[in-house]
């Protein structure tokens, strides 16, 4: 779960222990551990406290942190997690794969999903 990964990343970047972060947002250390593992989701009040204490944005914690704008005259935008951007970059690095996916995206994804990992 992206929110848990982001909480852990930001907590560590601020040199906070799980206990210290728990004290700051008024929850237990177990709650912070569960948020980071993705087995529990913070309630709205705790989420807002986490955003403020970790000095981030709600969109970043939710994994919606990269805004994309269409090329040329198209008038729309969307937001993708950084992790999805990494996947796109990897695909674009493989010319054969990108051409295959451009020709028939649905069939390309079906083919990839059948490959053994």
N, C-alpha and C positions, 0 to 999 in steps of 0.2 A: 504494500500500500504506500503510495507516494507520500502522503502526509506524515506517516511514521518515519520514513527515510529522511524527509526534510527536517522534522523536529530534531532527530538525532544529529544530523549534520550541523544544524545551527547551534544546538546545545553544545556540541563539542567545539565548534569554532569560537564560542564564547567562554570556553573552559569552565563550563558548568557541569556539575555532577547531576545525575538523575535526582538525587535528594535535594540539591540546591534549587533546581528548576521546579521541583514539586513544591517546595516551600514558597517559592515566588508566585506560583499560580494557585496556591492553596489546595493542592491535591496530594495524594500519597505518592511515594516513590514507585509503588506497584502500578499506579495509574500511568505514570510517565513511561515506565517499562512497557506496559500494554499498548500505549499509543505508538511507541517506537516499533513494536513488533507487529502492529496492525491488528491486534486482537480486540482493541477497544478504540472508540472514537470519542474525542473530547466533546462535551456539550458546548453550546454556543458561548456561554460566559467564559469557560476555560479556553476555548479556541481564541477568543478576542484577547484574553490575557497572554496566551502564548505568542500571538502576533506582536503584541506590544513589547513583551519582555525579550523576545528573540529578534526584535527590530526588523521585522519582515512585513510582507503583505499577505493578505488572505489568499490571493491568487497564487503566490509562490508556494505557500503551504499546501494548497490544493492541487498543485502541479500544473497550473495554468499560467505559465510565466513567460512564454515567448509569443509575441504578437506577429502574425504574418499578414502581409497585405498583398493582394493579387497584383500581378504585373499588368502593365498597360492601363487601359481605361476602366477596368472592372472596379466596382465600388463596394468591396467587402473586406472584412478581416476576420481572423480567427486566432485563437490562442492554443498553443501546444506545449506540453511539458518538455523540458530539456531532453528527457530520455527518448521521447519520440523523435526529436530532431536528430539525435545520435543515430537512431535506426535509419532515418532517411539518408543521412550522410553516408552510412555504410552501404546502403543499397546503391546510391549514386556513384560510389567508388567502384562498382562492378558493372562495367558498360554492357556486358552481355545480359546480365540480369535486368538492368534498367530498361533495355530495349524490349526484352521479353514481357516485362510488366506493363510497359506502355502500350504494346500491341493488344494485350488482353489481360487487364488487371485481375479480374476475377479468376480466370484460369491460372494465371501466374501464382496467385496466393494459394489456390488449391494445390498446385504442384509443390510449392515450398512446404506447405503444411504436411504433405505426405512423405517428405524426405526424413530419413532417420537422423536424429540429433546426436 
